């Protein structure tokens, strides 16, 4: 939802829709405007500080869209970034608002410059991290978590929670017993919480002395 009350939502008909948050009925089609992609949209849109809307599609493309200006009826595409694989989950901005992060079904975590749409870096989930009963299944289905230092945390279909540095290098990973399909959250103390398909809720923390993530507890 934008600051002016506009609601943005992706749909299985391949369109991103802009709806009036007050009435939802401002045109015969019941939307303010819509923007086409080349496949279905299951990801949640992200709105930048300048009002730019970022949305990923199953066509593998991340779109940056400017809403219509004064006396304009249609939105404008600012840029597009091709990740080459379907984008299921949402995107996340860092605190500075200059870098956008998202994952795709091929297990790639991308960092993209919001001004240009150029790649800042990308990380490929290693094949040797696959669960034994899920070879080659390393999709990233949810949005990553970005902390105040631009460290990146995300869950993967292979059952691991990953921690990346601000430059996209692997810092550590923590193994659950099954796929992680949700986004992790972090509390004020820097502890990470996430759920897995194994039925457990996990709490982990980064241990600087040990150089990795350690489990605090799990609950079924």
C-alpha positions as CSV (number, residue, x, y, z in Angstrom):
1,X,0.0,0.0,0.0
2,X,1.5,3.4,-1.1
3,X,1.4,6.5,1.1
4,X,-1.5,7.9,-1.0
5,X,-3.6,4.8,-0.3
6,X,-3.1,3.0,-3.6
7,X,-3.0,-0.7,-3.3
8,X,-0.7,-2.7,-5.6
9,X,-1.3,-6.4,-6.2
10,X,0.0,-9.0,-8.7
11,X,-2.3,-11.5,-10.3
12,X,-2.4,-14.8,-12.1
13,X,-3.5,-13.0,-15.3
14,X,0.1,-11.7,-15.6
15,X,-0.8,-8.1,-14.5
16,X,0.2,-5.8,-11.7
17,X,-2.9,-3.9,-10.6
18,X,-3.2,-0.5,-8.9
19,X,-6.4,-0.2,-6.9
20,X,-8.0,2.7,-5.1
21,X,-7.7,1.9,-1.4
22,X,-10.9,3.7,-0.6
23,X,-13.4,2.5,-3.2
24,X,-11.7,-0.1,-5.4
25,X,-14.2,1.1,-8.0
26,X,-12.7,4.1,-9.8
27,X,-13.2,2.8,-13.3
28,X,-15.5,0.4,-15.2
29,X,-12.7,-2.2,-14.8
30,X,-12.4,-1.5,-11.0
31,X,-8.8,-0.5,-11.1
32,X,-6.8,2.6,-11.6
33,X,-4.3,1.1,-14.0
34,X,-2.5,-2.2,-14.7
35,X,0.9,-3.2,-16.0
36,X,1.5,-6.4,-18.0
37,X,4.2,-9.0,-17.5
38,X,4.8,-12.2,-19.5
39,X,3.7,-14.6,-16.8
40,X,1.8,-15.0,-13.5
41,X,2.7,-12.9,-10.5
42,X,2.8,-14.4,-7.0
43,X,5.4,-12.0,-5.5
44,X,4.5,-9.1,-3.3
45,X,5.3,-5.7,-4.8
46,X,7.8,-3.4,-3.1
47,X,7.4,0.4,-3.1
48,X,10.6,2.5,-3.2
49,X,11.0,5.9,-1.4
50,X,10.4,7.7,-4.7
51,X,7.2,5.8,-5.4
52,X,8.7,3.3,-7.8
53,X,7.1,-0.1,-7.7
54,X,9.2,-3.2,-8.0
55,X,7.6,-6.5,-8.9
56,X,9.0,-9.9,-9.9
57,X,7.1,-12.3,-12.2
58,X,7.3,-16.0,-13.1
59,X,8.8,-14.8,-16.4
60,X,12.0,-14.3,-14.4
61,X,12.0,-10.5,-14.8
62,X,12.1,-7.9,-12.1
63,X,10.2,-4.8,-13.2
64,X,10.7,-1.2,-12.0
65,X,7.5,0.8,-12.7
66,X,6.7,4.5,-12.2
67,X,3.0,5.2,-11.5
68,X,1.3,7.6,-14.0
69,X,2.1,11.2,-13.4
70,X,-0.2,14.2,-13.7
71,X,-2.6,13.9,-16.7
72,X,-1.1,10.5,-17.5
73,X,-3.2,7.3,-17.7
74,X,-0.6,4.6,-17.9
75,X,2.5,3.7,-15.8
76,X,6.0,3.8,-17.2
77,X,8.6,1.0,-17.1
78,X,11.8,2.4,-15.8
79,X,13.9,-0.7,-16.3
80,X,13.8,-4.5,-16.2
81,X,16.2,-7.0,-14.9
82,X,16.2,-10.6,-16.2
83,X,17.1,-13.1,-13.5
84,X,16.5,-16.0,-16.0
85,X,14.3,-18.0,-13.6
86,X,10.8,-17.5,-12.1
87,X,10.6,-15.1,-9.2
88,X,8.1,-16.5,-6.6
89,X,8.8,-14.3,-3.6
90,X,8.9,-10.6,-2.9
91,X,11.8,-8.1,-3.1
92,X,13.4,-6.2,-0.3
93,X,15.1,-2.8,-0.2
94,X,18.1,-2.0,2.0
95,X,17.9,0.9,4.5
96,X,19.6,3.2,2.0
97,X,17.0,2.4,-0.6
98,X,19.6,2.0,-3.3
99,X,19.8,-1.8,-3.6
100,X,17.0,-4.3,-4.1
101,X,17.3,-8.0,-3.2
102,X,15.3,-11.1,-4.3
103,X,15.7,-14.8,-5.0
104,X,14.4,-17.0,-7.8
105,X,13.6,-20.7,-8.5
106,X,17.1,-21.5,-9.6
107,X,18.5,-20.7,-6.2
108,X,20.0,-17.4,-7.1
109,X,19.9,-14.4,-4.8
110,X,20.3,-11.2,-6.7
111,X,21.2,-7.6,-5.6
112,X,20.2,-4.9,-8.1
113,X,20.9,-1.2,-8.3
114,X,17.5,0.6,-8.0
115,X,18.7,3.6,-10.0
116,X,19.9,1.7,-13.1
117,X,18.6,-1.8,-12.8
118,X,22.1,-3.2,-13.1
119,X,23.3,-6.2,-11.2
120,X,25.3,-5.4,-8.1
121,X,26.1,-9.1,-7.4
122,X,24.4,-12.5,-7.4
123,X,24.9,-15.6,-5.3
124,X,24.2,-19.2,-6.4
125,X,23.1,-21.7,-3.7
126,X,25.7,-24.5,-3.9
127,X,24.6,-27.8,-5.3
128,X,26.3,-29.8,-2.5
129,X,23.9,-28.2,0.0
130,X,21.0,-30.1,-1.5
131,X,19.0,-32.4,0.8
132,X,19.7,-36.0,-0.1
133,X,16.0,-36.6,-1.0
134,X,15.7,-33.3,-2.9
135,X,18.5,-33.2,-5.4
136,X,18.7,-30.0,-7.5
137,X,15.8,-28.4,-5.5
138,X,17.2,-25.1,-4.2
139,X,14.5,-22.6,-5.1
140,X,14.2,-19.4,-3.0
141,X,10.4,-19.0,-2.5
142,X,10.4,-16.0,-0.1
143,X,11.9,-12.6,0.3
144,X,15.3,-12.2,2.0
145,X,16.0,-10.3,5.2
146,X,18.4,-7.4,5.0
147,X,19.9,-6.1,8.3
148,X,21.2,-2.5,9.0
149,X,24.7,-3.5,7.7
150,X,23.3,-5.0,4.4
151,X,24.0,-8.6,5.6
152,X,21.5,-10.8,3.8
153,X,19.6,-13.8,5.3
154,X,17.3,-16.1,3.3
155,X,15.7,-19.6,3.5
156,X,16.0,-22.1,0.7
157,X,14.1,-25.1,-0.5
158,X,17.2,-27.3,0.3
159,X,16.5,-26.7,4.0
160,X,19.3,-24.2,4.8
161,X,19.2,-20.7,6.1
162,X,21.9,-18.6,4.4
163,X,23.8,-15.6,5.6
164,X,25.6,-13.5,3.0
165,X,27.9,-10.6,3.4
166,X,27.0,-7.1,2.0
167,X,29.1,-8.0,-1.1
168,X,27.2,-11.3,-1.7
169,X,29.8,-13.8,-0.4
170,X,28.7,-16.7,1.7
171,X,29.2,-16.1,5.4
172,X,27.5,-19.1,6.9
173,X,24.5,-21.4,6.6
174,X,22.4,-23.3,9.1
175,X,20.7,-26.7,8.2
176,X,17.1,-27.4,9.1
177,X,15.6,-30.9,8.4
178,X,13.4,-29.8,5.5
179,X,12.6,-26.9,3.2
180,X,12.5,-23.3,4.4
181,X,9.7,-21.5,2.4
182,X,9.2,-18.4,4.6
183,X,11.3,-15.3,5.2
184,X,13.3,-15.2,8.4
185,X,12.8,-12.4,10.9
186,X,15.3,-10.7,13.3
187,X,14.8,-9.3,16.7
188,X,16.5,-6.3,18.3
189,X,19.3,-8.6,19.7
190,X,20.1,-9.9,16.2
191,X,18.5,-13.4,16.8
192,X,17.0,-15.0,13.7
193,X,13.7,-16.9,13.7
194,X,12.3,-19.0,10.9
195,X,10.0,-22.0,10.3
196,X,10.7,-25.1,8.3
197,X,8.6,-27.7,6.5
198,X,9.9,-30.1,9.2
199,X,7.3,-28.6,11.5
200,X,9.8,-26.7,13.7
201,X,10.3,-23.1,14.6
202,X,14.0,-22.3,14.9
203,X,15.9,-19.6,16.7
204,X,19.6,-19.1,15.7
205,X,22.2,-16.5,16.4
206,X,25.5,-15.5,14.8
207,X,28.5,-16.3,17.1
208,X,31.4,-14.1,16.2
209,X,33.8,-16.3,18.3
210,X,32.9,-19.5,16.5
211,X,32.5,-17.7,13.2
212,X,29.1,-19.0,12.3
213,X,25.4,-19.4,13.2
214,X,24.5,-21.5,16.3
215,X,21.1,-22.9,17.2
216,X,19.5,-21.4,20.3
217,X,16.4,-23.6,20.4
218,X,13.7,-25.2,18.3
219,X,10.0,-25.9,19.0
220,X,7.6,-28.2,17.2
